[in-house]
Amino acid sequence: MDKYCYRKGDIVKLSNECLKSIGRKRIFSQNLFYIKDMDGLFANVSSDDVDVKIPIRDILPVKINSIEDRDIYYDPVVAASVIGAGQETPTSKKDKGEYYLNALRRSFNSEQHMKMIEYNHFICHDIL
């Protein structure tokens, strides 16, 4: 597999030139986007504050290094609980304050999975 083979849903960053070109449309400074869809040579990417169509050549991988990926959080799907009559319904909250790899390590065998991944989109493809 080509290590830069992106798919819909991948978390990626943009080239500096591309980021500068959309800069005035943005509120937040993070260079983190997810791919909404891809069409030939272009991709629609989105973040919390902007949706934009860009050339695929301007998409770059997010390194797993606690710097480029520091604003990513782990938000697992929580299965419905079985509760009896009169019991409280358990709630689940996103933890945006914890580095996502720490949460992933608690969820999986950390050694096995951490050796397989180099870029964030590998997590999207191979683990989740």
Backbone bond lengths (Angstrom), bond angles and torsions (degrees), N, CA, C in turn:
res aa  C-N    CA-C-N  psi(-1)  N-CA   C-N-CA  omega(-1)  CA-C   N-CA-C  phi
1 M - - - 1.450 - - 1.521 109.69 -
2 D 1.309 117.63 131.28 1.456 122.92 174.58 1.517 107.95 -63.63
3 K 1.333 117.65 128.49 1.459 118.84 -174.41 1.518 113.31 -70.22
4 Y 1.313 118.18 -9.31 1.461 119.97 176.60 1.522 111.23 -111.32
5 C 1.301 117.36 29.96 1.463 122.58 178.29 1.529 107.70 -87.03
6 Y 1.326 115.76 101.93 1.456 120.40 -175.54 1.518 111.56 -91.59
7 R 1.328 114.90 156.65 1.459 122.24 178.43 1.522 109.60 -136.00
8 K 1.313 114.54 164.38 1.459 121.28 174.10 1.529 108.56 -54.95
9 G 1.329 116.36 133.79 1.457 121.55 179.28 1.512 114.80 95.25
10 D 1.333 118.08 -12.54 1.462 120.70 179.97 1.521 111.02 -66.63
11 I 1.326 115.95 144.91 1.459 122.14 172.35 1.518 106.50 -91.79
12 V 1.331 115.78 125.34 1.463 121.63 -175.27 1.525 109.65 -138.40
13 K 1.319 115.65 173.18 1.462 120.61 170.58 1.520 107.49 -120.19
14 L 1.323 116.50 169.16 1.458 121.78 -179.17 1.517 109.95 -109.87
15 S 1.329 115.85 154.89 1.460 119.98 175.75 1.527 108.70 -60.33
16 N 1.326 117.03 155.46 1.462 121.01 -179.55 1.519 111.93 -57.97
17 E 1.337 116.83 -40.74 1.467 120.63 -179.56 1.527 110.71 -62.78
18 C 1.309 116.38 -44.26 1.467 121.17 -179.64 1.527 110.24 -66.06
19 L 1.319 116.87 -42.76 1.459 121.07 179.89 1.527 110.64 -61.81
20 K 1.331 116.69 -41.40 1.471 120.47 177.98 1.519 110.99 -64.33
21 S 1.329 117.28 -37.69 1.469 120.34 -176.92 1.528 112.54 -68.22
22 I 1.327 118.20 -26.14 1.466 120.27 178.08 1.521 111.61 -104.04
23 G 1.319 117.46 4.55 1.463 123.00 -173.86 1.505 115.61 -52.39
24 R 1.315 118.86 -42.38 1.467 119.59 -176.22 1.523 112.76 -73.70
25 K 1.318 118.12 -11.13 1.466 121.55 176.10 1.529 111.27 -86.07
26 R 1.333 117.21 -10.37 1.459 121.96 -169.72 1.516 113.02 -99.93
27 I 1.318 114.89 148.26 1.461 122.35 174.96 1.529 109.30 -102.17
28 F 1.332 117.01 -44.93 1.459 122.48 -177.02 1.528 110.52 -93.26
29 S 1.328 116.21 152.04 1.468 120.02 -174.52 1.527 114.46 -93.25
30 Q 1.330 119.01 -10.04 1.461 120.52 -176.78 1.525 111.17 -63.57
31 N 1.317 114.74 140.58 1.463 121.00 174.88 1.527 107.91 -97.97
32 L 1.325 115.95 64.91 1.464 123.20 177.96 1.516 108.61 -132.63
33 F 1.322 115.51 126.94 1.457 121.85 -179.27 1.517 108.09 -138.63
34 Y 1.311 116.67 160.05 1.455 119.13 170.01 1.516 108.35 -119.89
35 I 1.313 114.87 148.41 1.463 120.96 -177.70 1.525 108.60 -81.81
36 K 1.333 115.55 119.26 1.474 120.80 177.96 1.520 110.39 -82.17
37 D 1.326 116.58 -42.87 1.461 121.36 174.39 1.515 109.40 -165.82
38 M 1.325 114.93 163.65 1.465 121.70 -178.66 1.517 108.34 -129.83
39 D 1.340 114.93 143.04 1.454 120.40 -177.35 1.525 108.23 -143.73
40 G 1.319 116.81 93.96 1.462 120.11 178.92 1.514 112.61 65.78
41 L 1.329 116.98 -109.41 1.458 121.98 -176.96 1.521 113.68 -95.39
42 F 1.336 117.52 0.28 1.459 120.97 -176.45 1.521 111.24 -125.88
43 A 1.333 114.46 157.73 1.463 121.04 176.39 1.518 108.94 -137.23
44 N 1.307 115.84 143.94 1.460 121.20 170.42 1.518 106.46 -93.46
45 V 1.334 115.81 120.73 1.454 121.06 179.57 1.519 108.84 -118.70
46 S 1.323 114.87 155.87 1.453 119.99 -175.47 1.520 110.14 -142.07
47 S 1.323 115.03 150.59 1.462 121.88 170.20 1.522 106.27 -135.90
48 D 1.315 116.86 -169.88 1.463 119.15 -179.10 1.520 113.09 -64.21
49 D 1.328 117.11 -22.14 1.459 118.91 -172.79 1.525 115.97 -123.93
50 V 1.325 118.75 -2.03 1.467 119.33 -177.07 1.528 111.00 -155.42
51 D 1.319 115.55 144.93 1.466 123.54 169.33 1.516 105.51 -120.51
52 V 1.325 116.87 130.76 1.460 119.22 -175.93 1.524 110.37 -149.33
53 K 1.329 116.17 148.31 1.467 122.09 175.21 1.520 107.21 -98.76
54 I 1.340 116.15 126.38 1.466 121.12 -176.26 1.525 110.01 -134.47
55 P 1.343 116.61 159.86 1.467 119.22 173.12 1.534 110.28 -66.72
56 I 1.314 116.91 141.24 1.465 121.27 -179.84 1.528 111.28 -59.88
57 R 1.320 117.40 -29.05 1.475 119.65 179.92 1.537 112.39 -63.14
58 D 1.339 117.40 -17.88 1.466 121.29 179.16 1.525 113.11 -90.25
59 I 1.331 117.47 2.98 1.463 121.55 177.70 1.526 108.85 -91.24
60 L 1.322 115.55 132.60 1.463 122.10 179.97 1.528 109.64 -127.51
61 P 1.333 116.85 155.09 1.464 119.26 177.98 1.528 111.25 -74.87
62 V 1.316 116.53 152.20 1.459 122.57 174.69 1.525 107.01 -93.46
63 K 1.327 116.38 118.39 1.465 120.34 179.73 1.520 110.35 -71.62
64 I 1.308 115.35 145.83 1.458 121.74 175.31 1.521 106.30 -91.56
65 N 1.340 114.98 95.61 1.459 119.39 -175.07 1.529 112.82 -150.09
66 S 1.304 118.66 12.27 1.468 124.74 -177.69 1.523 113.12 65.99
67 I 1.318 117.45 6.80 1.466 121.27 176.94 1.521 108.67 -113.68
68 E 1.334 116.57 -64.80 1.461 120.26 -179.74 1.526 111.83 -66.20
69 D 1.312 117.05 -30.27 1.466 120.82 -175.03 1.527 113.37 -106.20
70 R 1.321 117.35 15.56 1.470 120.50 -173.84 1.531 114.23 -64.80
71 D 1.324 118.18 -23.64 1.462 120.73 -177.65 1.530 113.50 -97.12
72 I 1.324 116.98 11.91 1.466 121.41 176.45 1.523 107.53 -92.19
73 Y 1.316 116.80 137.78 1.459 120.11 175.94 1.522 109.24 -124.57
74 Y 1.311 114.51 155.98 1.464 122.20 -178.46 1.518 108.41 -90.47
75 D 1.315 116.60 124.41 1.462 122.21 -178.45 1.524 108.51 -129.27
76 P 1.341 117.13 80.50 1.465 119.47 -175.92 1.521 112.02 -70.58
77 V 1.311 114.95 155.03 1.459 120.57 172.87 1.522 106.69 -76.52
78 V 1.299 115.67 125.35 1.459 120.32 -179.29 1.523 107.98 -100.97
79 A 1.316 115.50 120.61 1.467 120.20 -179.38 1.526 110.24 -68.15
80 A 1.294 115.42 152.21 1.460 120.33 178.70 1.521 110.00 -63.10
81 S 1.302 115.27 142.66 1.462 120.80 179.15 1.522 110.13 -91.38
82 V 1.306 114.72 151.70 1.462 119.95 173.30 1.519 106.14 -93.03
83 I 1.321 115.71 119.26 1.461 119.53 -179.46 1.521 109.43 -126.86
84 G 1.292 114.37 150.08 1.459 119.93 178.45 1.520 111.20 -92.39
85 A 1.299 116.13 171.38 1.465 121.33 178.88 1.523 109.47 -59.04
86 G 1.318 115.73 131.41 1.457 120.98 177.86 1.521 114.62 85.64
87 Q 1.325 118.30 -7.35 1.464 120.20 178.37 1.525 110.00 -83.84
88 E 1.335 114.99 150.63 1.459 119.74 177.50 1.519 110.35 -73.58
89 T 1.320 115.53 146.08 1.458 120.80 176.21 1.524 108.22 -82.35
90 P 1.335 118.49 122.19 1.464 120.18 179.11 1.531 110.61 -66.73
91 T 1.324 115.54 147.22 1.465 119.92 178.26 1.515 109.47 -116.29
92 S 1.302 114.96 156.77 1.459 121.42 178.54 1.518 107.98 -130.05
93 K 1.327 116.41 135.69 1.462 120.71 -179.43 1.522 109.72 -122.34
94 K 1.329 115.66 146.49 1.458 120.90 174.24 1.520 108.31 -69.85
95 D 1.313 117.15 138.06 1.455 120.86 176.32 1.520 108.15 -105.92
96 K 1.323 116.72 90.13 1.460 121.00 -178.19 1.524 112.02 -79.36
97 G 1.326 117.36 -6.44 1.452 120.37 -178.33 1.515 113.95 -90.76
98 E 1.321 117.45 -12.91 1.462 120.53 -177.20 1.520 110.57 -102.68
99 Y 1.323 115.91 137.45 1.458 121.76 176.80 1.530 108.40 -60.33
100 Y 1.321 116.88 129.78 1.465 121.94 -170.63 1.522 113.97 -61.10
101 L 1.320 119.06 -31.89 1.467 119.37 -179.05 1.523 111.83 -68.93
102 N 1.323 117.27 -30.90 1.465 118.94 175.75 1.521 110.20 -63.12
103 A 1.323 116.28 -41.49 1.467 120.24 177.97 1.528 110.82 -67.81
104 L 1.328 117.55 -39.79 1.467 120.42 177.97 1.520 111.27 -63.52
105 R 1.321 116.56 -39.15 1.468 119.80 -179.82 1.530 111.12 -61.85
106 R 1.309 116.57 -34.39 1.469 119.43 177.87 1.525 111.19 -73.22
107 S 1.333 116.76 -24.79 1.460 120.76 -176.39 1.517 113.33 -87.32
108 F 1.319 117.65 -25.42 1.461 122.43 -174.59 1.519 110.17 -130.32
109 N 1.317 116.69 172.67 1.456 122.48 171.04 1.523 106.66 -70.71
110 S 1.318 117.28 103.62 1.464 121.28 -169.58 1.526 113.40 -59.90
111 E 1.295 118.75 -42.45 1.463 120.16 -177.92 1.522 111.97 -60.79
112 Q 1.302 115.90 -48.94 1.462 120.72 -176.49 1.523 111.24 -60.43
113 H 1.307 118.09 -47.69 1.459 120.66 -175.30 1.524 112.83 -78.30
114 M 1.315 118.65 -34.67 1.455 120.11 -176.32 1.529 111.80 -69.92
115 K 1.314 118.60 -25.41 1.463 121.13 177.50 1.526 111.81 -74.43
116 M 1.327 117.79 -22.62 1.464 121.75 -176.04 1.525 113.38 -84.17
117 I 1.316 118.07 -20.37 1.460 118.92 -168.66 1.518 112.41 -112.49
118 E 1.314 115.22 139.84 1.457 121.95 177.36 1.520 110.48 -120.56
119 Y 1.302 116.79 -38.53 1.456 122.07 -179.72 1.516 109.36 -120.85
120 N 1.322 115.07 155.54 1.456 120.18 -176.41 1.518 112.93 -57.35
121 H 1.335 118.30 -38.00 1.465 118.39 -177.47 1.526 111.90 -67.20
122 F 1.342 118.63 -18.53 1.462 120.12 172.31 1.526 109.77 -63.29
123 I 1.329 116.78 -38.42 1.460 120.46 178.21 1.518 109.17 -60.85
124 C 1.321 115.99 -46.00 1.468 120.48 -179.22 1.524 111.01 -60.27
125 H 1.326 117.91 -39.40 1.466 121.83 -176.41 1.522 112.47 -79.88
126 D 1.321 117.10 -46.21 1.452 120.80 -164.78 1.519 116.34 -101.62
127 I 1.311 118.31 -21.82 1.457 119.35 -173.78 1.512 112.15 -112.24
128 L 1.326 117.31 -46.66 1.473 119.79 -173.31 1.497 112.07 -85.14
